[in-house]
Amino acid sequence: MWVFGYGSLIWKVNFPYQQKVAGYIDGYARRFWQGSTDHRGHPGKEQVWGIAYQVAEQDVPRVREYLDFREKGGYTITSVTFHPRDTRVHQPFDVSIYIATPDNKNFLGPASMEDIARQIFLSVGPSGKNIEYLLNLAEAVRALLPEAMDQHLFELEKLVRLLNEGKTPDENKNIEEYLSFNSSSS
């Protein structure tokens, strides 16, 4: 079994695997539209870069159980074609992927970058602060997947870092006003 990671699975695997391969999937875009501390992909016309992990046959049941628990809260599992970075070593192959679907109770849907940044900055859950998830993901994507030109991810990172410094992208509002969703103009 191959599993595709494009969020915290890039840097926080926590399960046994035989090998990992960097690459991308078509038809999806990484978006922070899921109302939980874990945010995953969303169908679209873009590409999502991540890491595919090959799980040994004897580990599949245990890893599947672990991932089903880890990716709970609105995710469904599907199969997609993975395109390895280095096609001299691997040709495209199918991987399992957990994606958030718009019909789940935690799905927030599209919002302005500022609203998403505020949500990330203010959210804390059982897995920790959402800001840590975002910053770890951005750092891992830059380090492991330099081909990934993920404007959504890197713009959110920029906005959240600004908020973390007590600054806002709106010079007419102080940080308290800006962090209030009631003062948002969207």
Number of C-alpha atoms within 10 A of each C-alpha: 16 23 24 28 25 24 23 17 18 22 16 11 12 10 14 14 19 10 11 15 19 19 22 26 22 16 15 18 19 22 20 27 21 25 19 21 20 21 23 21 24 21 16 13 10 15 19 24 31 26 26 29 24 18 20 15 11 8 13 16 12 12 20 15 10 13 18 15 10 11 17 13 18 18 24 14 13 10 13 17 16 27 21 21 19 12 10 7 8 11 11 15 12 16 20 18 22 21 21 25 19 16 11 14 11 16 19 15 14 12 12 11 15 22 19 19 25 21 19 23 21 14 15 15 10 7 11 11 15 20 23 15 17 25 18 18 22 19 14 17 24 15 10 15 19 11 13 15 14 19 10 13 18 18 15 24 21 14 19 25 17 14 19 13 9 11 16 21 14 11 9 9 13 13 17 10 14 21 20 11 13 9 11 13 8 9
